[in-house]
């Protein structure tokens, strides 16, 4: 089985499960399809020799973020008919807008000139931890440190948002 | 173990351009047609992942590690965004008892 066929099948499955995220009526089913989509995207990363990112994608997205979504969903205890349906004309307008976006983006990117040359040397090691870690702690060390500030800000924000309500109850 | 690079085996970069554009469009359509706030956040995650996929594809295609590090930072931002978004959502649900986004039309000020 050629790699091309594998890539095509994985791509088709990814699009299918991404569509199911939007189509599914029940929110929990939607979350589970999104987890499936993330796993399929991770398999695409492995095909592209980005092994480290594939594992991080599974751990961070499918593991942490999606569990957080699922947890909040169960906390809220939503029923199936909790979400009112959008009017039909809004659906038509949304699909038209999305289709236009898709057409324009593909038309713009399809024949785009790929500036720079494709590396002819063996690029199969760039996705490994050693190489990425070296780049991260030399070239990108400042953004790396700043992202920790972002995390503290997000953490403080989340705690603050959750806590203020408690004081109101008291 | 290191697999052979996929771009040497006949898969073109255009394949991944089309794939990630379709994923992005699905996410955008989802944001427009759904009204549940949680689904909206999930569709945003889907769009972020479409961009990640294209960045990794170009990173491998050109043999540079920068694209993959950008994906790393996008994941950091997405995690922070999901945390704050979900806590806002929980707080809104406590106050208005629904996750319908159209309720925010009634907000004044």
Interface residues (C-beta under 8 A of the other chain):
Chain A: X2 X3 X4 X7 X8 X11 X14 X15 X18 X19 X21 X22 X27 X30 X31 X34 X37 X38 X41 X44 X45 X46 X47 X48 X49 X50 X52 X53 X56 X57 X60 X61 X64 X65 X68 X69 X72 X73 X75 X76 X78 X82 X83 X84 X86 X90 X91 X93 X94 X95 X97 X98 X99 X101 X102 X105 X106 X109 X110 X114 X116 X117 X118 X119 X121 X123 X124 X125 X126 X127 X128 X131 X132 X135 X136 X139 X140 X143 X147 X150 X151 X153 X154 X155 X157 X158 X161 X162 X164 X165
Chain B: X2 X3 X4 X5 X6 X7 X9 X10 X11 X13 X14 X15 X16 X17 X18 X19 X21 X22 X23 X24 X25 X26 X27 X28 X29 X30 X32 X33 X34 X35 X36 X38 X39 X41 X42 X43 X45 X46 X49 X52 X53 X56 X57 X59 X60 X61 X62 X63 X64 X65 X66 X68 X69 X71 X72 X73 X75 X76 X77 X78 X79 X80 X81 X82 X83 X84 X86 X87 X88 X89 X90 X91 X93 X94 X98 X99 X100 X102
